[in-house]
Amino acid sequence: EDYAHNVLNNLPKNAIIFSTQWDFWLSGAFYYQLIEKERPDILVIDKAMLRDRPWYYHYLHTRAPEVMERCKMEEAKFLEQLNRFDRNEPFDATAIGATYTAFMEALVTRNLDRPIYATSEILEDPEDPFLPNFKKIPDGIQFRLLPTDSALSVTVPKLAWRDGHYQRRNYYTDNARLLQALPLGATAERLLKEGRNGEAGQFVELALKFLPKGTTEGLIGRDLDFARYTDERFARIAEMKTRLHP
């Protein structure tokens, strides 16, 4: 709940955001937008469904017809291949990848009058480089996509995190913490390199508010593996604090 609100409340007007974090905030955001009518101006796009669910396109045309109209030619070419794949019919594996890439590029480049964002897990996937011709600049708890000749000023987001609700350590609570902290840490790192230590410190402190309080004792399997990974990533953020205050 808190993660979904943190995303929606800190995005600028008419933003488009791509994510695959269904379990962590996407499903909640759809509820808050469509049922509670919170921030209906934001277009939340599930990139996983965009890639392999033909029925999802009907929803997007209903939700944001003006956005989808701008890339309808590229969409039609991709859906021709995707529908064959979805029906277990013969399809061109090379063409489906190429048309998907062309569609994604058109979807973003033709809608740059709206702020474009992506969450961190998309940008960290080495097997699916996401729009390599765009700069990915940390902005709040997500990343802003901009043409390569652009710059972006940073503002400290206003985040709510009722820590007592998420004390039990497992794959989901640790992931929800880390996914919000990583873009904040990336912002701090960039500011630190620019010598803007005061601003960097604000983002470090905000990122460390998501630090898990419990130990890994009693955890097993995926929960334990991800807890160790989470602790490692937070240790890197904490290390920046020592560089700010040696």
N, C-alpha and C positions, 0 to 999 in steps of 0.2 A: 504493500500500500504506500509506504513512504517513498520507495524508489520510483514508483509510477508518478506520484505527485512531484517529486523532485525533477524528473525529466520534463513533465508538462509545464510546470510553473516557471521554469527557467529558460525555455525556448522563446525566441522572438516571434512576433506575430507572423502568421502564415508560413511557419517553418515546415520543411519536409524532413523527416528523420527515418533513416534505414536502420533496422536492427534485426537480430535473430534471437533476442533474449525473451522468448515467449514465456518461459517459466518465471522470469524475474521482474519484468515490468510491462511487457507488451500486452499480455492478456488483460492486466489490470487497466492499462491505458485505454484499451478498446471499451471496456466497461464504463470508465469515467467519462469518456468522450461521447459515446453513443447513448448511454442511459442517463448519466448524471449531467450531461451537456457541459462538461468542463473542457475548456480550450478546444472547441470544435474547429477552430481555424487551423490547427496543426494537422498535417497529414502524416500519420504513422504508417510506415510500410514495412511489412514483414518480408525481409529479403529472401528467406528460405521458401516461403510460399510463392513469392514472385518468380522464383527460378523453376519451380516444378509443379505448380497447381494451376491449371488453366482456369478453373472456376473463380480464382481469386481476382482475375482481371475484371469480371463483372462487378465485383464489389468496388474496385478502384474507380471504375467508370461512374458508378453511382455516387461514390464518396467525393471524387474530385474530377469531374468530367473535363474541366478546363486544363488540368495538368496532363491527363492522358491524351487529350486531343492533339497536343503538340508533338506527340511521338507515335501517332497511330500507324504510320507506314512501317516503321521499324517493329512496332508491336505485332502487326499482322504477319510479318515475315517470321518472327520468332514463334508466334503461336501456331503457325502452320506446322513447324517442326515439333513443338511441344505437344500439340494435340495428337500427332502420330505416336510420339513416345508414350503419352498417357493412355492411348488405346491399344498399346502393344502392337502397333503396326510398324512396318519398316520405316526407319528414319535415318537421316544423314547425321552421324555423330559430329562430324566437323562443322556442318552447317548449323546445328543446334547451338554449339558453343559460340560460333561467330555471330549469329543473329541475336543471341542473348547479349553479347558484349555491345553490339551496335545499338540495341534497344536501351540498355542501361545508360550508355553515353548520351543518347538522345534524350532520355528521361531527365537526366540531370542538366545537361548543357542548355536545353530549351526551357528550363524552368529556373534559371538563375536569378530571376526577379523575386524568387522566394529564397530565404536562407536554407541551405542544404546541410544536413548533419548525418553522422553515422556514429554508432556506438563502437567501443574499443575492440570487441571481439571480431568484428568484420575486418578491421584494419590489421589485425594480427594473424589472419589466416594466410599462410604462405602459399596455399594451393589455389587461392582465388583472389589474386590481386584486385583490389576494388578501385576502379577508376584511377589508374596509375598517373594520368596526366593532371591530376588535381593535387593541390596541397591539402594536407590534413592537419589542421591546427587545433590543439586542444582548446575547448571553449566550454567551461562549466564541467558537467560530468559526461560530455560527449565530445565529438570532434567535428569541427566545421570544415566543409569542403569548399575550396575556393580555387579560382584560376591561379596558375603559378605566379602571376605577377601581382598578386594581392597581398595585403597585410591585414591584420586584425588586432584591435585593441582588446585587452582582456578585462573582464569585470568579475568580481568574486560572487559566485552564485549564492542564493539563499536556500539552504538545505535543511530539511527536517529529518531527523533520524531518531526515533524513539528506541534507543539502544536496548532498553530492558526487554523489548519484544523479540529481540533477535540474539539472545545470549547463547542459546544452544548452538554449538558449532556443528555444522554439517555442510555438505556440498552447496546447499541452497543459501544458507545464511552467509557463509564465507564468500560465495560468489557475488551475492548482492552487495556486500561490503566492498569487495575488491573492484568490481566493475564501475563503481562510483569513484573510488579512490584513484584508480590509475590515470584517468584524464587530468585530475587535479595534480597528481604528481608530475605528469608530463608538462603541465603548465608551469609548475614550480621549476622544473629542470630548465625549461627554455628561458625563464626570467633570470635564473641564476647565471646562465651563460651570458646573458646580456648585462650582468652586473646590477640587476634590479633586485637586490637582496631583500629589501623590505616587502615588496610585493610577493616575491617568492615565498617568504616566510608565511604569509597569509594562506597561501595555497597548501603548503606543507602541513600547517596546523589543521586546516580543514580536512585534508586527506586522512590525517592520523586520527580524526574523530571516528572514523570507520574501523579502526584497528580492533580486531577481536580481543576480548578480555580473557576468554577461557584458554585452557591448555588443550593439547591434543590427546590427553589421557583418556583412554576408553574408546577412542575412535578407531574404526577399522575400514578396510576397503577404500572405496572412492572418497568417503568422507575424510579419511586420514591422509590420503594422497593429496587431496585438494587443500586440506588444512596446512600441510607442509609447504605447498606451493604458495598459498596465501601469505604465510608467515615470511617466506623468502621475499616476496614482492613488497610487503610492508616494511621489511628491514631495509630495502633499498630507499624507500621514501624517508624512513627515519634517518638514514645516513645523510640525506640532504640537510636535515636539521642540524647535524653536527658540523657540516660545512658552513652553515649560516651562523652558528654560534660555537666556534671552536673552543 
